[in-house]
Amino acid sequence: MHIQIVLFDGFDLLDAIAPYEVFTAAAMYSEEEVTVELVSAEGERLVTSGVNQLQFQASDKLDLNSKGIILIPGASGSVHDKGPDSIPVKLQQATETELSHFLNEAMKKPDILLATVCGGSLLLAMSGLLERRHVVTHHMGMDLLSTTDAIPVNARVVDDGNLITGGGVTSGLDVALYIVERELGPQIAHAVEQLFEYERRGTVWKAEGMTPKESKQENPLKATKQHITIQSNEIRNFQGKWDTAISTPIGKLSALINLSIKNGQIVGTALQGEEVVPLDNPILEGNQLKWSMKVTKPMRLTLKFIVSIDGNQMYGEARAGMLPSSKLIGHRIS
Protein backbone atom coordinates (compact mmCIF):
# COMPACT_ATOMS: atom_id res chain seq x y z
CA MET A 1 0.00 0.00 0.00
CA HIS A 2 1.48 3.32 -1.09
CA ILE A 3 0.17 6.63 0.23
CA GLN A 4 0.96 10.08 -1.15
CA ILE A 5 0.05 12.99 1.12
CA VAL A 6 -0.12 16.14 -0.98
CA LEU A 7 1.22 19.39 0.43
CA PHE A 8 0.36 22.81 -0.95
CA ASP A 9 1.16 26.30 0.33
CA GLY A 10 -1.10 27.07 3.29
CA PHE A 11 -1.88 23.41 4.13
CA ASP A 12 -3.03 22.51 7.63
CA LEU A 13 -0.35 20.74 9.67
CA LEU A 14 -2.53 18.29 11.56
CA ASP A 15 -4.54 17.37 8.45
CA ALA A 16 -1.33 16.04 6.91
CA ILE A 17 0.78 14.89 9.85
CA ALA A 18 -1.88 12.90 11.74
CA PRO A 19 -2.51 10.56 8.75
CA TYR A 20 1.25 10.37 8.14
CA GLU A 21 1.74 9.10 11.68
CA VAL A 22 -1.07 6.52 11.32
CA PHE A 23 0.23 5.13 8.03
CA THR A 24 3.80 5.02 9.32
CA ALA A 25 2.64 3.08 12.37
CA ALA A 26 0.64 0.68 10.18
CA ALA A 27 3.82 -0.08 8.26
CA MET A 28 5.39 -1.40 11.47
CA TYR A 29 2.61 -3.94 11.98
CA SER A 30 1.84 -5.02 8.43
CA GLU A 31 3.29 -7.99 6.54
CA GLU A 32 2.39 -6.06 3.39
CA GLU A 33 4.71 -3.24 2.43
CA VAL A 34 3.31 0.14 3.40
CA THR A 35 5.03 3.30 2.17
CA VAL A 36 4.03 6.90 2.78
CA GLU A 37 5.55 10.10 1.44
CA LEU A 38 4.91 13.82 1.40
CA VAL A 39 4.61 15.13 -2.18
CA SER A 40 3.57 18.26 -4.02
CA ALA A 41 2.17 19.05 -7.47
CA GLU A 42 5.40 20.89 -8.32
CA GLY A 43 7.80 18.20 -7.14
CA GLU A 44 10.56 18.23 -4.55
CA ARG A 45 10.41 21.51 -2.65
CA LEU A 46 9.85 23.14 0.72
CA VAL A 47 6.14 23.73 1.29
CA THR A 48 4.97 26.37 3.75
CA SER A 49 2.12 25.50 6.11
CA GLY A 50 -0.75 27.82 6.94
CA VAL A 51 0.14 27.94 10.66
CA ASN A 52 3.24 29.89 11.64
CA GLN A 53 4.61 29.30 8.12
CA LEU A 54 6.41 26.09 9.07
CA GLN A 55 8.18 24.51 6.12
CA PHE A 56 7.95 20.83 5.27
CA GLN A 57 9.95 18.99 2.64
CA ALA A 58 7.98 17.43 -0.19
CA SER A 59 10.23 14.60 -1.33
CA ASP A 60 8.78 14.08 -4.78
CA LYS A 61 6.16 15.06 -7.34
CA LEU A 62 2.65 13.65 -7.09
CA ASP A 63 2.69 10.49 -9.19
CA LEU A 64 -0.56 9.37 -10.81
CA ASN A 65 1.09 6.27 -12.24
CA SER A 66 1.60 4.92 -8.74
CA LYS A 67 -1.55 3.10 -7.67
CA GLY A 68 -2.62 3.47 -4.08
CA ILE A 69 -3.92 6.34 -1.98
CA ILE A 70 -3.70 10.10 -2.47
CA LEU A 71 -4.63 12.15 0.59
CA ILE A 72 -5.45 15.87 0.39
CA PRO A 73 -5.33 17.99 3.57
CA GLY A 74 -7.20 21.23 4.04
CA ALA A 75 -5.84 24.72 4.53
CA SER A 76 -5.23 26.63 7.73
CA GLY A 77 -5.97 30.31 8.23
CA SER A 78 -8.71 32.79 9.04
CA VAL A 79 -12.36 32.04 8.39
CA HIS A 80 -13.70 35.49 9.25
CA ASP A 81 -12.18 37.81 6.68
CA LYS A 82 -11.53 38.16 2.96
CA GLY A 83 -7.80 38.69 3.21
CA PRO A 84 -4.98 36.60 1.74
CA ASP A 85 -4.72 34.62 4.99
CA SER A 86 -8.28 33.31 4.77
CA ILE A 87 -8.89 29.59 4.20
CA PRO A 88 -11.09 30.08 1.10
CA VAL A 89 -8.36 32.18 -0.56
CA LYS A 90 -5.68 29.58 0.21
CA LEU A 91 -7.84 26.76 -1.12
CA GLN A 92 -8.64 28.74 -4.26
CA GLN A 93 -4.95 29.48 -4.82
CA ALA A 94 -4.26 25.74 -4.62
CA THR A 95 -6.88 25.08 -7.32
CA GLU A 96 -5.09 27.53 -9.60
CA THR A 97 -1.92 25.42 -9.57
CA GLU A 98 -1.13 22.19 -11.37
CA LEU A 99 -2.68 20.38 -8.42
CA SER A 100 -6.17 20.90 -9.85
CA HIS A 101 -5.21 19.02 -13.03
CA PHE A 102 -3.63 16.22 -11.02
CA LEU A 103 -6.74 15.76 -8.90
CA ASN A 104 -9.02 15.80 -11.93
CA GLU A 105 -6.98 13.00 -13.49
CA ALA A 106 -6.74 11.08 -10.21
CA MET A 107 -10.55 10.96 -9.95
CA LYS A 108 -10.63 9.06 -13.25
CA LYS A 109 -8.18 6.33 -12.25
CA PRO A 110 -9.76 3.15 -10.85
CA ASP A 111 -6.60 2.08 -9.02
CA ILE A 112 -6.34 5.30 -7.00
CA LEU A 113 -8.27 5.92 -3.79
CA LEU A 114 -8.65 9.64 -3.10
CA ALA A 115 -9.00 10.76 0.51
CA THR A 116 -9.43 14.19 2.08
CA VAL A 117 -9.25 15.69 5.54
CA CYS A 118 -11.22 18.73 6.66
CA GLY A 119 -11.07 21.42 3.93
CA GLY A 120 -9.42 19.03 1.47
CA SER A 121 -12.88 18.12 0.21
CA LEU A 122 -13.59 21.82 -0.37
CA LEU A 123 -10.47 21.99 -2.52
CA LEU A 124 -11.90 19.21 -4.70
CA ALA A 125 -15.34 20.81 -4.70
CA MET A 126 -13.98 24.20 -5.75
CA SER A 127 -12.43 22.44 -8.75
CA GLY A 128 -15.84 21.04 -9.71
CA LEU A 129 -14.89 17.44 -8.87
CA LEU A 130 -17.51 16.51 -6.24
CA GLU A 131 -20.81 17.00 -8.04
CA ARG A 132 -23.34 14.42 -6.77
CA ARG A 133 -20.73 12.81 -4.51
CA HIS A 134 -21.39 12.11 -0.82
CA VAL A 135 -18.80 14.03 1.21
CA VAL A 136 -18.07 15.77 4.48
CA THR A 137 -15.81 18.62 5.58
CA HIS A 138 -15.31 20.82 8.65
CA HIS A 139 -18.70 21.85 10.05
CA MET A 140 -18.04 25.50 9.12
CA GLY A 141 -17.68 24.50 5.46
CA MET A 142 -20.72 22.27 5.05
CA ASP A 143 -22.91 25.06 3.63
CA LEU A 144 -20.21 25.97 1.14
CA LEU A 145 -19.89 22.30 0.18
CA SER A 146 -23.59 22.15 -0.67
CA THR A 147 -23.27 25.19 -2.97
CA THR A 148 -20.90 23.19 -5.20
CA ASP A 149 -23.56 20.49 -5.93
CA ALA A 150 -21.85 17.98 -3.65
CA ILE A 151 -24.04 16.01 -1.22
CA PRO A 152 -22.95 16.91 2.33
CA VAL A 153 -23.27 14.13 4.92
CA ASN A 154 -23.05 15.00 8.60
CA ALA A 155 -20.66 12.21 9.60
CA ARG A 156 -17.12 11.92 10.92
CA VAL A 157 -15.96 9.91 7.88
CA VAL A 158 -17.80 9.33 4.59
CA ASP A 159 -16.94 6.44 2.26
CA ASP A 160 -18.16 7.09 -1.29
CA GLY A 161 -16.33 4.29 -3.08
CA ASN A 162 -13.10 5.64 -4.51
CA LEU A 163 -13.45 8.77 -2.38
CA ILE A 164 -13.14 8.96 1.41
CA THR A 165 -13.63 12.28 3.18
CA GLY A 166 -13.21 13.37 6.79
CA GLY A 167 -14.76 16.18 8.83
CA GLY A 168 -12.84 18.51 11.11
CA VAL A 169 -9.08 18.66 11.61
CA THR A 170 -8.74 15.75 14.04
CA SER A 171 -10.73 13.51 11.70
CA GLY A 172 -7.44 12.91 9.90
CA LEU A 173 -6.77 10.22 12.50
CA ASP A 174 -10.14 8.59 11.80
CA VAL A 175 -9.78 8.79 8.01
CA ALA A 176 -6.34 7.19 8.12
CA LEU A 177 -7.37 4.47 10.58
CA TYR A 178 -10.41 3.65 8.44
CA ILE A 179 -8.21 3.39 5.34
CA VAL A 180 -5.85 1.08 7.23
CA GLU A 181 -8.81 -1.11 8.23
CA ARG A 182 -10.25 -1.08 4.71
CA GLU A 183 -6.94 -1.88 3.00
CA LEU A 184 -5.05 -3.96 5.60
CA GLY A 185 -7.76 -5.26 7.90
CA PRO A 186 -9.17 -4.45 11.35
CA GLN A 187 -6.37 -6.14 13.32
CA ILE A 188 -3.74 -3.79 11.92
CA ALA A 189 -6.02 -0.80 12.52
CA HIS A 190 -6.66 -1.97 16.07
CA ALA A 191 -2.94 -2.34 16.75
CA VAL A 192 -2.36 1.26 15.62
CA GLU A 193 -5.22 2.46 17.82
CA GLN A 194 -3.65 0.72 20.81
CA LEU A 195 -0.26 2.24 20.02
CA PHE A 196 -1.75 5.73 19.82
CA GLU A 197 -4.15 5.12 22.75
CA TYR A 198 -6.88 6.49 20.50
CA GLU A 199 -10.21 4.95 19.48
CA ARG A 200 -11.63 5.90 16.11
CA ARG A 201 -14.70 8.08 16.47
CA GLY A 202 -18.10 7.79 14.82
CA THR A 203 -19.70 5.42 12.33
CA VAL A 204 -18.31 5.56 8.80
CA TRP A 205 -21.20 6.61 6.52
CA LYS A 206 -21.74 4.63 3.33
CA ALA A 207 -24.54 4.67 0.77
CA GLU A 208 -25.45 1.10 1.73
CA GLY A 209 -28.18 -0.71 3.61
CA MET A 210 -31.57 0.63 4.59
CA THR A 211 -32.11 4.36 4.58
CA PRO A 212 -33.69 6.03 7.61
CA LYS A 213 -37.33 7.02 7.37
CA GLU A 214 -37.84 10.63 6.50
CA SER A 215 -39.65 12.84 8.96
CA LYS A 216 -43.21 13.67 7.95
CA GLN A 217 -42.86 17.13 9.45
CA GLU A 218 -43.34 19.75 6.78
CA ASN A 219 -40.16 21.48 5.81
CA PRO A 220 -40.45 25.12 6.96
CA LEU A 221 -38.21 26.14 4.07
CA LYS A 222 -40.48 24.56 1.49
CA ALA A 223 -42.43 27.73 0.97
CA THR A 224 -39.32 29.66 0.05
CA LYS A 225 -38.76 27.34 -2.89
CA GLN A 226 -42.02 28.29 -4.52
CA HIS A 227 -42.40 31.10 -7.04
CA ILE A 228 -44.42 33.91 -5.55
CA THR A 229 -46.97 35.64 -7.74
CA ILE A 230 -46.58 39.38 -7.61
CA GLN A 231 -48.21 42.46 -9.06
CA SER A 232 -46.67 44.08 -12.10
CA ASN A 233 -46.13 47.39 -10.36
CA GLU A 234 -44.05 45.68 -7.64
CA ILE A 235 -41.54 44.29 -10.11
CA ARG A 236 -41.52 47.23 -12.46
CA ASN A 237 -38.58 48.83 -10.73
CA PHE A 238 -36.52 45.62 -11.07
CA GLN A 239 -37.30 44.91 -14.72
CA GLY A 240 -34.55 45.42 -17.24
CA LYS A 241 -30.95 44.50 -17.91
CA TRP A 242 -28.44 45.13 -15.17
CA ASP A 243 -24.68 45.26 -15.55
CA THR A 244 -23.39 43.98 -12.20
CA ALA A 245 -20.06 43.27 -10.52
CA ILE A 246 -19.63 41.01 -7.48
CA SER A 247 -16.44 41.37 -5.45
CA THR A 248 -15.85 37.90 -3.98
CA PRO A 249 -12.99 36.92 -1.62
CA ILE A 250 -11.44 34.90 -4.44
CA GLY A 251 -11.93 37.18 -7.41
CA LYS A 252 -14.25 39.59 -9.18
CA LEU A 253 -17.33 38.25 -10.95
CA SER A 254 -19.17 40.22 -13.65
CA ALA A 255 -22.67 39.28 -14.75
CA LEU A 256 -25.32 40.79 -17.00
CA ILE A 257 -28.64 40.14 -15.22
CA ASN A 258 -31.90 40.26 -17.18
CA LEU A 259 -35.06 40.52 -15.08
CA SER A 260 -38.63 40.42 -16.33
CA ILE A 261 -42.10 39.31 -15.32
CA LYS A 262 -43.90 36.36 -16.88
CA ASN A 263 -47.37 35.16 -15.93
CA GLY A 264 -47.20 37.23 -12.77
CA GLN A 265 -43.88 35.76 -11.68
CA ILE A 266 -40.35 37.11 -11.61
CA VAL A 267 -38.02 35.39 -14.05
CA GLY A 268 -34.47 36.13 -14.99
CA THR A 269 -31.16 35.01 -16.42
CA ALA A 270 -27.56 35.97 -15.88
CA LEU A 271 -24.86 36.12 -18.56
CA GLN A 272 -21.38 35.38 -17.22
CA GLY A 273 -18.84 35.37 -20.01
CA GLU A 274 -20.48 33.26 -22.72
CA GLU A 275 -22.56 31.24 -20.28
CA VAL A 276 -26.23 32.01 -19.64
CA VAL A 277 -27.70 30.61 -16.41
CA PRO A 278 -31.23 30.95 -15.02
CA LEU A 279 -31.95 32.66 -11.73
CA ASP A 280 -33.34 30.02 -9.37
CA ASN A 281 -36.49 30.86 -7.38
CA PRO A 282 -36.42 34.67 -7.61
CA ILE A 283 -38.60 36.06 -4.83
CA LEU A 284 -39.56 39.64 -4.02
CA GLU A 285 -39.76 40.27 -0.28
CA GLY A 286 -40.63 43.85 0.51
CA ASN A 287 -38.17 45.97 -1.43
CA GLN A 288 -35.56 43.19 -1.75
CA LEU A 289 -35.21 40.64 -4.52
CA LYS A 290 -33.70 37.25 -3.61
CA TRP A 291 -32.52 34.44 -5.85
CA SER A 292 -29.90 31.69 -6.20
CA MET A 293 -27.55 31.27 -9.15
CA LYS A 294 -24.92 28.76 -10.18
CA VAL A 295 -21.56 30.17 -11.28
CA THR A 296 -18.46 28.48 -12.63
CA LYS A 297 -15.94 31.30 -12.16
CA PRO A 298 -13.89 32.03 -10.17
CA MET A 299 -15.03 28.60 -8.94
CA ARG A 300 -18.05 26.30 -9.21
CA LEU A 301 -20.68 27.07 -6.60
CA THR A 302 -24.19 28.37 -6.01
CA LEU A 303 -24.48 31.94 -4.80
CA LYS A 304 -27.47 33.34 -2.92
CA PHE A 305 -28.31 36.95 -3.78
CA ILE A 306 -30.18 39.69 -1.92
CA VAL A 307 -30.47 42.97 -3.81
CA SER A 308 -32.27 46.29 -3.65
CA ILE A 309 -32.49 49.13 -6.14
CA ASP A 310 -32.40 52.88 -6.00
CA GLY A 311 -33.54 54.26 -9.32
CA ASN A 312 -31.20 52.77 -11.91
CA GLN A 313 -28.67 51.54 -9.34
CA MET A 314 -28.63 48.02 -7.88
CA TYR A 315 -26.81 47.09 -4.71
CA GLY A 316 -26.76 44.10 -2.39
CA GLU A 317 -24.74 41.02 -1.58
CA ALA A 318 -24.06 37.44 -2.65
CA ARG A 319 -23.17 34.66 -0.24
CA ALA A 320 -22.04 31.04 -0.47
CA GLY A 321 -21.78 29.03 2.74
CA MET A 322 -18.84 29.98 4.96
CA LEU A 323 -17.45 32.48 2.47
CA PRO A 324 -17.76 36.10 3.62
CA SER A 325 -20.57 37.94 1.88
CA SER A 326 -19.62 39.58 -1.40
CA LYS A 327 -20.67 43.11 -2.30
CA LEU A 328 -22.77 43.52 -5.45
CA ILE A 329 -23.14 46.78 -7.32
CA GLY A 330 -24.73 47.38 -10.71
CA HIS A 331 -26.63 49.74 -12.95
CA ARG A 332 -29.51 49.41 -15.37
CA ILE A 333 -28.47 49.51 -19.02
CA SER A 334 -31.92 49.04 -20.60
VEXDREN-241692 format. One record per residue (C-alpha): residue number from 1; residue in one letter; chain; x, y, z. Coordinates in steps of 0.02 Angstrom, whole numbers, m for minus. Each point is the difference from the previous one (the first is absolute). Layout:
<sites>
{NUM, "A", "A", {X, Y, Z}};
...
</sites>
This chain:
<sites>
{1, "M", "A", {0, 0, 0}};
{2, "H", "A", {74, 166, m55}};
{3, "I", "A", {m65, 166, 67}};
{4, "Q", "A", {39, 172, m69}};
{5, "I", "A", {m45, 146, 113}};
{6, "V", "A", {m9, 157, m105}};
{7, "L", "A", {67, 162, 70}};
{8, "F", "A", {m43, 172, m68}};
{9, "D", "A", {40, 174, 63}};
{10, "G", "A", {m113, 38, 148}};
{11, "F", "A", {m39, m182, 43}};
{12, "D", "A", {m58, m45, 175}};
{13, "L", "A", {135, m89, 101}};
{14, "L", "A", {m109, m123, 95}};
{15, "D", "A", {m101, m46, m155}};
{16, "A", "A", {160, m66, m78}};
{17, "I", "A", {106, m58, 147}};
{18, "A", "A", {m133, m99, 95}};
{19, "P", "A", {m31, m117, m149}};
{20, "Y", "A", {188, m9, m31}};
{21, "E", "A", {24, m64, 177}};
{22, "V", "A", {m140, m129, m18}};
{23, "F", "A", {64, m70, m164}};
{24, "T", "A", {179, m5, 64}};
{25, "A", "A", {m58, m97, 153}};
{26, "A", "A", {m100, m120, m110}};
{27, "A", "A", {159, m38, m96}};
{28, "M", "A", {79, m66, 161}};
{29, "Y", "A", {m140, m127, 25}};
{30, "S", "A", {m38, m54, m178}};
{31, "E", "A", {72, m148, m94}};
{32, "E", "A", {m45, 96, m157}};
{33, "E", "A", {116, 141, m49}};
{34, "V", "A", {m69, 169, 49}};
{35, "T", "A", {85, 158, m61}};
{36, "V", "A", {m49, 180, 30}};
{37, "E", "A", {75, 160, m67}};
{38, "L", "A", {m31, 186, m2}};
{39, "V", "A", {m15, 65, m179}};
{40, "S", "A", {m53, 157, m92}};
{41, "A", "A", {m69, 40, m172}};
{42, "E", "A", {161, 92, m43}};
{43, "G", "A", {120, m135, 59}};
{44, "E", "A", {138, 1, 130}};
{45, "R", "A", {m8, 164, 95}};
{46, "L", "A", {m27, 82, 168}};
{47, "V", "A", {m186, 29, 29}};
{48, "T", "A", {m59, 133, 122}};
{49, "S", "A", {m142, m44, 119}};
{50, "G", "A", {m143, 116, 41}};
{51, "V", "A", {44, 6, 186}};
{52, "N", "A", {155, 98, 49}};
{53, "Q", "A", {69, m30, m176}};
{54, "L", "A", {90, m160, 47}};
{55, "Q", "A", {88, m79, m147}};
{56, "F", "A", {m12, m185, m42}};
{57, "Q", "A", {101, m92, m132}};
{58, "A", "A", {m99, m78, m141}};
{59, "S", "A", {113, m141, m57}};
{60, "D", "A", {m73, m26, m173}};
{61, "K", "A", {m131, 49, m128}};
{62, "L", "A", {m175, m71, 13}};
{63, "D", "A", {1, m158, m106}};
{64, "L", "A", {m162, m55, m80}};
{65, "N", "A", {82, m156, m72}};
{66, "S", "A", {26, m67, 175}};
{67, "K", "A", {m157, m91, 53}};
{68, "G", "A", {m54, 19, 180}};
{69, "I", "A", {m65, 143, 105}};
{70, "I", "A", {11, 188, m24}};
{71, "L", "A", {m46, 103, 153}};
{72, "I", "A", {m41, 185, m11}};
{73, "P", "A", {6, 107, 159}};
{74, "G", "A", {m94, 161, 24}};
{75, "A", "A", {68, 175, 25}};
{76, "S", "A", {31, 95, 160}};
{77, "G", "A", {m37, 184, 25}};
{78, "S", "A", {m137, 125, 40}};
{79, "V", "A", {m183, m38, m33}};
{80, "H", "A", {m67, 173, 43}};
{81, "D", "A", {76, 116, m128}};
{82, "K", "A", {32, 17, m186}};
{83, "G", "A", {187, 26, 12}};
{84, "P", "A", {141, m104, m73}};
{85, "D", "A", {13, m99, 163}};
{86, "S", "A", {m178, m66, m12}};
{87, "I", "A", {m30, m185, m28}};
{88, "P", "A", {m110, 24, m155}};
{89, "V", "A", {136, 105, m83}};
{90, "K", "A", {134, m130, 39}};
{91, "L", "A", {m108, m141, m67}};
{92, "Q", "A", {m40, 99, m157}};
{93, "Q", "A", {184, 37, m28}};
{94, "A", "A", {35, m187, 10}};
{95, "T", "A", {m131, m33, m135}};
{96, "E", "A", {90, 123, m114}};
{97, "T", "A", {158, m106, 1}};
{98, "E", "A", {40, m162, m89}};
{99, "L", "A", {m78, m90, 147}};
{100, "S", "A", {m175, 26, m71}};
{101, "H", "A", {48, m94, m160}};
{102, "F", "A", {80, m140, 101}};
{103, "L", "A", {m156, m23, 106}};
{104, "N", "A", {m114, 2, m151}};
{105, "E", "A", {102, m140, m79}};
{106, "A", "A", {12, m96, 165}};
{107, "M", "A", {m190, m6, 13}};
{108, "K", "A", {m5, m95, m165}};
{109, "K", "A", {123, m136, 49}};
{110, "P", "A", {m79, m160, 70}};
{111, "D", "A", {158, m53, 92}};
{112, "I", "A", {13, 161, 101}};
{113, "L", "A", {m96, 31, 160}};
{114, "L", "A", {m20, 186, 35}};
{115, "A", "A", {m17, 56, 181}};
{116, "T", "A", {m21, 172, 78}};
{117, "V", "A", {8, 74, 173}};
{118, "C", "A", {m98, 152, 56}};
{119, "G", "A", {8, 135, m137}};
{120, "G", "A", {82, m120, m122}};
{121, "S", "A", {m173, m45, m64}};
{122, "L", "A", {m36, 185, m29}};
{123, "L", "A", {157, 9, m107}};
{124, "L", "A", {m72, m139, m109}};
{125, "A", "A", {m172, 79, 0}};
{126, "M", "A", {68, 170, m52}};
{127, "S", "A", {78, m88, m150}};
{128, "G", "A", {m171, m70, m48}};
{129, "L", "A", {47, m180, 42}};
{130, "L", "A", {m130, m46, 131}};
{131, "E", "A", {m165, 24, m90}};
{132, "R", "A", {m127, m129, 64}};
{133, "R", "A", {131, m80, 113}};
{134, "H", "A", {m34, m36, 184}};
{135, "V", "A", {130, 97, 101}};
{136, "V", "A", {37, 87, 164}};
{137, "T", "A", {112, 142, 55}};
{138, "H", "A", {25, 110, 153}};
{139, "H", "A", {m169, 51, 70}};
{140, "M", "A", {33, 183, m46}};
{141, "G", "A", {18, m50, m183}};
{142, "M", "A", {m152, m111, m21}};
{143, "D", "A", {m109, 139, m71}};
{144, "L", "A", {135, 45, m124}};
{145, "L", "A", {15, m183, m48}};
{146, "S", "A", {m185, m7, m43}};
{147, "T", "A", {17, 151, m114}};
{148, "T", "A", {118, m100, m112}};
{149, "D", "A", {m133, m135, m36}};
{150, "A", "A", {85, m125, 114}};
{151, "I", "A", {m109, m99, 121}};
{152, "P", "A", {55, 45, 178}};
{153, "V", "A", {m17, m138, 129}};
{154, "N", "A", {11, 43, 184}};
{155, "A", "A", {120, m139, 50}};
{156, "R", "A", {177, m15, 66}};
{157, "V", "A", {58, m100, m152}};
{158, "V", "A", {m92, m30, m165}};
{159, "D", "A", {43, m144, m116}};
{160, "D", "A", {m61, 32, m178}};
{161, "G", "A", {91, m140, m89}};
{162, "N", "A", {162, 68, m72}};
{163, "L", "A", {m18, 156, 107}};
{164, "I", "A", {16, 10, 190}};
{165, "T", "A", {m25, 166, 88}};
{166, "G", "A", {21, 55, 181}};
{167, "G", "A", {m77, 140, 102}};
{168, "G", "A", {96, 117, 113}};
{169, "V", "A", {188, 7, 26}};
{170, "T", "A", {17, m145, 121}};
{171, "S", "A", {m99, m113, m117}};
{172, "G", "A", {164, m30, m90}};
{173, "L", "A", {34, m134, 130}};
{174, "D", "A", {m169, m81, m35}};
{175, "V", "A", {18, 10, m189}};
{176, "A", "A", {172, m81, 5}};
{177, "L", "A", {m52, m136, 123}};
{178, "Y", "A", {m151, m41, m107}};
{179, "I", "A", {109, m13, m155}};
{180, "V", "A", {118, m115, 95}};
{181, "E", "A", {m148, m109, 50}};
{182, "R", "A", {m71, 1, m176}};
{183, "E", "A", {165, m40, m86}};
{184, "L", "A", {95, m104, 130}};
{185, "G", "A", {m136, m65, 115}};
{186, "P", "A", {m71, 40, 172}};
{187, "Q", "A", {141, m84, 99}};
{188, "I", "A", {131, 117, m70}};
{189, "A", "A", {m114, 150, 30}};
{190, "H", "A", {m32, m59, 178}};
{191, "A", "A", {186, m18, 33}};
{192, "V", "A", {29, 180, m56}};
{193, "E", "A", {m143, 60, 110}};
{194, "Q", "A", {79, m87, 149}};
{195, "L", "A", {169, 76, m39}};
{196, "F", "A", {m75, 174, m10}};
{197, "E", "A", {m119, m30, 146}};
{198, "Y", "A", {m137, 69, m112}};
{199, "E", "A", {m166, m77, m51}};
{200, "R", "A", {m72, 47, m168}};
{201, "R", "A", {m153, 109, 17}};
{202, "G", "A", {m170, m15, m82}};
{203, "T", "A", {m80, m118, m125}};
{204, "V", "A", {69, 7, m176}};
{205, "W", "A", {m144, 52, m114}};
{206, "K", "A", {m27, m99, m160}};
{207, "A", "A", {m140, 2, m127}};
{208, "E", "A", {m45, m178, 47}};
{209, "G", "A", {m137, m91, 95}};
{210, "M", "A", {m170, 67, 48}};
{211, "T", "A", {m26, 187, 0}};
{212, "P", "A", {m79, 84, 152}};
{213, "K", "A", {m182, 49, m12}};
{214, "E", "A", {m26, 181, m44}};
{215, "S", "A", {m90, 110, 123}};
{216, "K", "A", {m179, 42, m51}};
{217, "Q", "A", {18, 172, 75}};
{218, "E", "A", {m24, 132, m133}};
{219, "N", "A", {159, 86, m48}};
{220, "P", "A", {m14, 182, 57}};
{221, "L", "A", {112, 51, m144}};
{222, "K", "A", {m114, m79, m129}};
{223, "A", "A", {m98, 159, m27}};
{224, "T", "A", {156, 96, m45}};
{225, "K", "A", {28, m116, m147}};
{226, "Q", "A", {m163, 48, m82}};
{227, "H", "A", {m19, 140, m126}};
{228, "I", "A", {m101, 141, 75}};
{229, "T", "A", {m127, 86, m110}};
{230, "I", "A", {19, 187, 6}};
{231, "Q", "A", {m82, 154, m72}};
{232, "S", "A", {78, 81, m152}};
{233, "N", "A", {26, 165, 87}};
{234, "E", "A", {105, m85, 136}};
{235, "I", "A", {125, m70, m123}};
{236, "R", "A", {1, 147, m118}};
{237, "N", "A", {147, 80, 86}};
{238, "F", "A", {103, m160, m17}};
{239, "Q", "A", {m39, m35, m182}};
{240, "G", "A", {138, 25, m126}};
{241, "K", "A", {179, m46, m34}};
{242, "W", "A", {126, 32, 138}};
{243, "D", "A", {188, 6, m19}};
{244, "T", "A", {65, m64, 167}};
{245, "A", "A", {166, m35, 84}};
{246, "I", "A", {21, m113, 152}};
{247, "S", "A", {160, 17, 101}};
{248, "T", "A", {30, m173, 74}};
{249, "P", "A", {143, m49, 118}};
{250, "I", "A", {77, m101, m141}};
{251, "G", "A", {m24, 114, m148}};
{252, "K", "A", {m117, 120, m89}};
{253, "L", "A", {m154, m66, m89}};
{254, "S", "A", {m91, 98, m134}};
{255, "A", "A", {m175, m47, m56}};
{256, "L", "A", {m133, 76, m112}};
{257, "I", "A", {m166, m33, 89}};
{258, "N", "A", {m163, 6, m98}};
{259, "L", "A", {m158, 13, 105}};
{260, "S", "A", {m178, m5, m62}};
{261, "I", "A", {m174, m56, 50}};
{262, "K", "A", {m90, m147, m78}};
{263, "N", "A", {m173, m60, 48}};
{264, "G", "A", {8, 104, 157}};
{265, "Q", "A", {166, m74, 55}};
{266, "I", "A", {176, 67, 4}};
{267, "V", "A", {117, m85, m123}};
{268, "G", "A", {178, 37, m47}};
{269, "T", "A", {165, m56, m71}};
{270, "A", "A", {180, 47, 27}};
{271, "L", "A", {135, 8, m134}};
{272, "Q", "A", {174, m37, 67}};
{273, "G", "A", {127, 0, m140}};
{274, "E", "A", {m82, m106, m135}};
{275, "E", "A", {m104, m101, 122}};
{276, "V", "A", {m183, 39, 32}};
{277, "V", "A", {m74, m71, 161}};
{278, "P", "A", {m177, 17, 70}};
{279, "L", "A", {m35, 86, 164}};
{280, "D", "A", {m70, m132, 118}};
{281, "N", "A", {m157, 42, 100}};
{282, "P", "A", {3, 190, m11}};
{283, "I", "A", {m109, 70, 139}};
{284, "L", "A", {m48, 179, 40}};
{285, "E", "A", {m10, 31, 187}};
{286, "G", "A", {m44, 179, 39}};
{287, "N", "A", {124, 107, m97}};
{288, "Q", "A", {130, m140, m15}};
{289, "L", "A", {18, m127, m139}};
{290, "K", "A", {75, m169, 46}};
{291, "W", "A", {59, m141, m112}};
{292, "S", "A", {131, m137, m18}};
{293, "M", "A", {117, m21, m148}};
{294, "K", "A", {132, m126, m51}};
{295, "V", "A", {168, 70, m55}};
{296, "T", "A", {155, m84, m68}};
{297, "K", "A", {126, 141, 24}};
{298, "P", "A", {103, 37, 100}};
{299, "M", "A", {m57, m172, 61}};
{300, "R", "A", {m152, m115, m14}};
{301, "L", "A", {m131, 39, 131}};
{302, "T", "A", {m176, 64, 30}};
{303, "L", "A", {m14, 179, 60}};
{304, "K", "A", {m150, 70, 94}};
{305, "F", "A", {m41, 180, m43}};
{306, "I", "A", {m94, 137, 93}};
{307, "V", "A", {m14, 165, m94}};
{308, "S", "A", {m91, 166, 8}};
{309, "I", "A", {m10, 141, m125}};
{310, "D", "A", {4, 188, 7}};
{311, "G", "A", {m57, 69, m166}};
{312, "N", "A", {117, m74, m129}};
{313, "Q", "A", {127, m62, 128}};
{314, "M", "A", {2, m176, 73}};
{315, "Y", "A", {90, m46, 159}};
{316, "G", "A", {3, m150, 116}};
{317, "E", "A", {101, m154, 40}};
{318, "A", "A", {34, m179, m53}};
{319, "R", "A", {45, m139, 120}};
{320, "A", "A", {56, m181, m11}};
{321, "G", "A", {13, m100, 160}};
{322, "M", "A", {147, 47, 111}};
{323, "L", "A", {70, 125, m124}};
{324, "P", "A", {m16, 181, 57}};
{325, "S", "A", {m141, 92, m87}};
{326, "S", "A", {48, 82, m164}};
{327, "K", "A", {m53, 176, m45}};
{328, "L", "A", {m105, 21, m157}};
{329, "I", "A", {m18, 163, m94}};
{330, "G", "A", {m79, 30, m170}};
{331, "H", "A", {m95, 118, m112}};
{332, "R", "A", {m144, m16, m120}};
{333, "I", "A", {52, 4, m183}};
{334, "S", "A", {m173, m23, m79}};
</sites>
